[in-house]
């Protein structure tokens, strides 16, 4: 009888234990890194647009927010629209966008990342743009998918606030 109770107690203990899972912030960070990686590359290099598409949830949007005639206005597209509007330019001119600092917040199945960035036409070339990407993700099953990517550059919004830049050592 004691063996049966011990077995049940051990079984209940095992049911209560959950396997170790990846930190959601690490998984979100990996998706953001993949986004930067897939749009970046030298002139003449075709981007992996299938990989780009796989990063996004259904009905995802991308939008650049800038001032037009002194008024803030977004210009939004689907991931497919982004490929159509920017793909040829990225491949013709070369483009390397890298994060400077990511502020990641995760709650349940949603995440947001404020990611400051800088961009160059050549990997080690002069900086051609800096700004902030506001990235929203949702968890679908075991995967994190991009739901929206909204960005504004310093030429429209002003200098990146210090809190979104790497700490000075």
N, C-alpha and C positions, 0 to 999 in steps of 0.2 A: 504494500500500500504506500509506503514511503517513497518507493521508486517511482510510482505513478505520479505523485504530487511533485516530486523533484522534476520529473520530465515535463509536466505541465508548466511549472514555474520557469524552467529553462526555455520552453517554447514561447511562453508569453513574453519573456525578456527579449527573445530574438525578434518577435513580431514588432515590439516597440522600437527596436533599433532601426534606424534608417541608414542606408549607405551614404558615405560621404559624397557630397555633391560639389561641383565646381562653384566657386564664388560667383554670383551673378554679375558683379562688377567686372570680374576678369573676362567673362563671356561677352559682356557688352563692349568692353575695351577691344576685344579681338575683332568684333564686327566692325567697329569704327576704324581700326587699323586696316582691315581688308578694304574698306571704302576708300581710304586714302591711297592704298597700294594699287587698286585696280584702275583708278583714273590717272595715275602718275606713270610717266614714261617718256622716253626721248622722242624727238621728231622722227617720223617714219615708222614708229612701232605701233601696230594695231593693238588696241586695248582688248581685254577679254570681256566682251560685253555680256556673254552668258554668265560669267561669274558675277558681274555687276548686277544683273537682273536677279540672281539668286539671293542677293543680300536683302532684297526688299519684300515687304508684305504686299498682299493684294491691295490695290487702291492707294498705294504710297504716292507721295508728292515730294517734289523738290522745288524750292523757291529762292530766288535772289530778291532781297529786300533792299531797295535803294531809293534815293530821292529823285523824283522826276518833277521838274518845275517847282521845287521846294516842298513837295509833298511826298511822304513815305508811301511807297507802293510796292507790293510784291508782284513778281512775275513767276507764276508757277507752272510746272510741267510734271508729267508722269516720268518714271524712269525711262520709258521708251522715248518720250519727248526729249528728255535730256540727251540721250544718245543721238537722236536726230539733230538736235540743235548744237551740240558741243563736240560730238565724236570726231568729226572731220577736223575741227580746229585743234583739238587736243593732239591728234595724230600728226597733223601738219606742222604745228609749232613746237611741240614738246611742252610738257607741263609736269611739274613735280610739286605736289602739295603735301606738306608735312605738318603734323600737329606740333604745337608749341607746348600746350598744356591742356589737359582734359579734366573737367569738373564733372564727375559722374554721380548721379543719384538714381537709386533703384528702389522701387516699392512694388512688391508683388510681381505682377506680370508687365509692369511698365518701367521704362527707364528714360532718362534724359541726360544728354551730354552737352555741355557748353565746351566747345573745342576751339581754342584759338589756333590759327594756322598761319603759315607763310608759304608763298608759292614762287616758283622759279621756272623759267623756260628751259634751263639746263640744270642738271642735278647740283652742280657747284656754282651756278651762275648767280647774277645779282637777283635780289628779291624783287619781284614784279607786283606782288600783292600780299597784303596781310589782312586778317579779319577774324571773325568768329563764325563757326558753324554751330547752329542749334540743332541737335539731332535727337529725335524721339524714336524709341524702339518699343516693340511689344514682343512678349513671349508667346510663341505659337508652338504648342507641344514642348519639345525639348530645345527648340531653337529661338534665338533672338533675331528679329527681323526689323529692318528700318521701316518706319512708318512715315517719317518726314525728315527732310534735311532742309533747313532754312539758313541762309547765310547773308552776311553783310560785311562789306570790306571797309577798311580804314578810309579809303578815298570818299566814302559816303557817310560813314558813321563816326569818324574821328578816331583817335588813337585807341588801341586796345587797353582797357583798364588793367592796372598792375595785377589785380587779383586773378586775371586770366593769363598771366605770363609765368614762365618757369621761375621758381624762387631763385633769387640771386644768392650765390654761395660766397 
